[in-house]
């Protein structure tokens, strides 16, 4: 593990801590950096981009339609806090070869409209103002995915209805992604 800072020239990296055991930058560093650039353009307070491999979100990509609207809607309806924490929804990429500029560019493009980007069969990228917010964002999506996965094989009798999702959004003064609620 290591901590580094991108130089002011944008072309060099300064090692601040770590990597003293022979470690090196991840092959996904280009995706991280491209996502940082994009999120800072969208929201200058998005200083953190985190990538991880949450088990239930990963599992969900194997059994759920990868359509972003459907994927987001499922997460929203399986946990009350989801529409409040990520009203901009979740963007989804189909399986792509990780460690390439192609997936980095695709992730950055998706980061233009959402702070969460799921990589099917791999993991998730999240962006926020600090580590706490970013971790909480990913953890909220992961918790909803866990609930979904626990009951995906049985009929869903009770989920949060779109009218209730709108009520939540109105109460917490967030704007759900356009066209994602069926009202």
Secondary structure, DSSP 8 states (H G I E B T S, - for coil): -EEEEE-TTSS-EEEEEE-TTS----TTHHHHHHHHHHHHHH-TT--EEEEE--HHHHHHHHHS---HHHHHHHHHHH-TTHHHH-TT--EEE----TTSHHHHHHHHHHTTT-SEEEETTTEEEEEESSHHHHHHHHHHHHHHHHHHHHHTTS-------HHHHHHHHHHTT----TT-S--
